[in-house]
């Protein structure tokens, strides 16, 4: 029995490692593709049109994740066993959103988009860091409701930022004639934020929902060893 248990453990460890490498390779390949597309102006729309290709690539990324999660059992197990604290901490990178505020301050981005997206991301980032700090310093764990509130807020912030950003392109509904547009966001290197980082972070939000549904369905406190 002992040897059988050891063998199963080695198999699980091997599957997890393979899923880890698979994920790393896919992320690197996707990042390289977005860089290549961005350098060739793929995301820049015609005047007066929303950045449709940005939403297309985002949809493809979500579809690939969904299909792999559904049909690849090793990947699904890997996703459901990722450290949720790490998933939340990744959103500390959203402090980069304050760069939008800086670009607004020098007249490169419209106020409505830059302030909403920039401060929304900053709030999400600080909230994430504070929440993980509480999580690791309190043995009782983190409230499920607290995690859900943060996850809802983070996704809503992305949805609003992407929507307002698309409508703030030159000729868009929220673009003020003679004022700065949001065209800069679909150009390199800034397009890497909505074209790659946002897509990855949206998927981490989805993974958190999946883990809560599958691993912590009937628990009020989330404890991660």
C-alpha positions in Angstrom: 0.0 0.0 0.0 2.8 2.4 0.8 4.5 1.9 -2.5 1.2 2.4 -4.3 0.6 5.6 -2.4 4.1 6.8 -3.3 3.5 6.0 -6.9 0.2 7.9 -7.0 1.9 10.8 -5.3 4.7 10.8 -7.9 2.1 10.7 -10.7 0.1 13.6 -9.3 3.3 15.6 -8.8 4.4 14.8 -12.4 1.0 15.8 -13.8 1.1 19.1 -11.8 4.6 19.9 -13.1 3.6 19.1 -16.7 0.6 21.4 -16.3 2.9 24.1 -14.8 5.2 23.9 -17.8 2.3 23.8 -20.2 0.9 27.0 -18.7 4.2 28.8 -18.8 4.7 27.9 -22.4 1.2 29.0 -23.4 1.6 32.3 -21.5 5.0 33.0 -23.2 3.6 32.1 -26.6 0.5 34.3 -26.1 2.6 37.2 -24.9 4.9 36.9 -27.9 1.9 36.8 -30.2 0.4 40.0 -28.7 3.8 41.7 -29.0 4.1 40.7 -32.6 0.5 41.8 -33.4 1.0 45.1 -31.5 4.2 45.9 -33.4 2.3 45.5 -36.6 -0.6 47.8 -35.6 -3.1 44.9 -35.5 -5.1 46.5 -32.6 -5.3 50.0 -34.1 -8.9 50.4 -35.4 -10.1 52.6 -38.3 -11.1 56.1 -37.3 -14.3 56.2 -35.3 -14.3 52.5 -34.7 -13.8 50.6 -31.4 -10.7 48.4 -31.0 -12.5 45.3 -32.0 -9.3 43.2 -32.4 -8.5 43.8 -28.7 -11.8 42.2 -27.8 -11.4 39.4 -30.3 -8.0 38.3 -28.9 -9.5 38.6 -25.3 -12.3 36.3 -26.4 -9.9 33.8 -27.9 -7.8 33.8 -24.7 -10.9 33.1 -22.6 -12.2 30.4 -25.0 -8.8 28.6 -24.9 -8.7 28.7 -21.1 -12.3 27.5 -20.9 -11.8 24.6 -23.4 -8.6 23.5 -21.8 -10.1 23.6 -18.3 -13.1 21.6 -19.4 -11.4 18.9 -21.5 -7.9 18.6 -19.9 -8.2 16.9 -16.5 -4.6 17.5 -15.4 -4.9 21.2 -16.2 -8.2 21.4 -14.4 -6.7 19.9 -11.3 -3.7 22.2 -11.6 -6.0 25.3 -11.8 -8.1 24.2 -8.9 -5.1 23.7 -6.7 -3.3 27.0 -7.4 -2.6 29.0 -4.3 -5.4 31.5 -4.1 -3.3 34.0 -2.3 -0.9 34.1 -5.2 -3.8 34.6 -7.6 -4.9 37.6 -5.6 -1.4 39.0 -5.1 -0.9 39.0 -8.9 -3.4 41.9 -8.9 -0.8 44.0 -7.1 0.5 44.6 -10.7 -2.6 46.7 -11.3 -0.8 49.7 -9.7 0.4 50.1 -13.3 -3.0 51.6 -13.9 -1.7 54.8 -12.2 0.3 55.2 -15.3 -2.9 56.1 -17.1 -3.4 58.9 -14.5 0.1 60.2 -15.3 -0.6 60.1 -19.0 -3.8 62.1 -18.4 -1.8 64.7 -16.4 0.4 65.4 -19.4 -2.6 65.5 -21.8 -2.1 62.1 -23.5 -5.3 60.4 -22.3 -8.9 61.6 -21.7 -9.8 62.2 -18.1 -12.9 60.0 -17.9 -11.0 56.9 -18.9 -7.7 57.6 -17.3 -9.1 58.5 -13.9 -11.7 55.8 -13.7 -9.3 53.0 -15.0 -6.3 54.3 -13.1 -7.8 54.7 -9.7 -10.0 51.7 -10.1 -7.0 49.5 -10.7 -5.1 51.1 -7.9 -7.9 50.5 -5.4 -8.1 46.8 -6.6 -4.3 46.4 -6.2 -4.1 47.9 -2.7 -7.2 46.0 -1.6 -5.6 42.8 -2.9 -2.3 43.3 -1.0 -4.1 44.3 2.2 -6.4 41.2 1.9 -3.5 38.8 1.4 -1.6 40.3 4.3 -4.6 39.8 6.5 -5.0 36.2 5.1 -1.5 35.2 6.0 -1.4 36.8 9.5 -4.8 35.4 10.8 -5.1 31.7 11.4 -8.9 31.7 10.9 -8.3 32.6 7.3 -10.2 35.1 5.1 -14.0 35.6 4.9 -15.5 34.1 1.7 -17.7 37.1 1.4 -14.7 39.5 1.6 -13.0 37.6 -1.2 -16.1 37.6 -3.3 -16.6 41.4 -2.9 -13.0 42.0 -4.0 -13.4 39.6 -6.9 -16.6 41.2 -8.1 -15.1 44.7 -7.8 -12.0 43.7 -9.7 -13.9 42.3 -12.6 -16.3 45.2 -12.7 -13.4 47.6 -12.8 -12.0 45.8 -15.9 -15.4 45.7 -17.6 -15.9 49.5 -17.1 -12.3 50.3 -18.1 -12.5 48.3 -21.3 -15.9 49.7 -22.2 -15.1 53.3 -21.5 -11.7 52.9 -23.2 -13.3 51.5 -26.4 -15.7 54.4 -26.5 -13.0 57.0 -25.9 -11.2 56.3 -29.1 -11.1 59.0 -31.7 -14.7 59.6 -32.9 -16.1 57.4 -30.1 -19.1 58.3 -27.9 -17.0 59.5 -25.0 -14.3 61.3 -27.1 -14.4 65.1 -26.8 -13.5 66.8 -30.1 -10.2 68.5 -29.8 -9.3 66.7 -26.7 -7.0 63.7 -26.2 -8.4 60.3 -27.2 -7.7 56.8 -26.0 -5.8 55.8 -29.2 -2.5 55.5 -27.3 -3.8 52.5 -25.4 -4.0 50.3 -28.5 -0.4 51.1 -29.5 2.9 49.5 -28.4 3.9 49.2 -25.6 0.8 50.2 -23.7 -1.4 47.8 -25.6 0.4 45.0 -23.7 -1.7 46.0 -20.7 -5.2 45.4 -22.1 -3.9 42.9 -24.7 -2.1 40.6 -22.3 -2.0 41.6 -18.6 -5.7 42.3 -18.4 -6.5 39.0 -20.1 -4.4 37.1 -17.7 -5.8 38.8 -14.6 -9.4 38.3 -15.8 -8.6 34.6 -16.0 -7.3 34.7 -12.4 -10.6 36.2 -11.4 -12.4 33.3 -13.1 -10.1 30.8 -11.4 -10.9 32.3 -8.0 -14.6 31.8 -8.7 -13.9 28.2 -9.8 -12.0 27.4 -6.7 -14.6 28.9 -4.5 -17.3 26.8 -6.2 -15.3 23.6 -6.2 -13.1 23.7 -3.2 -14.9 26.0 -0.7 -18.5 25.7 -1.6 -20.0 25.4 1.9 -17.3 27.2 3.9 -17.5 30.8 5.3 -13.8 31.1 5.9 -11.1 30.4 3.3 -8.0 28.8 4.9 -5.0 28.1 2.7 -2.0 26.2 4.1 
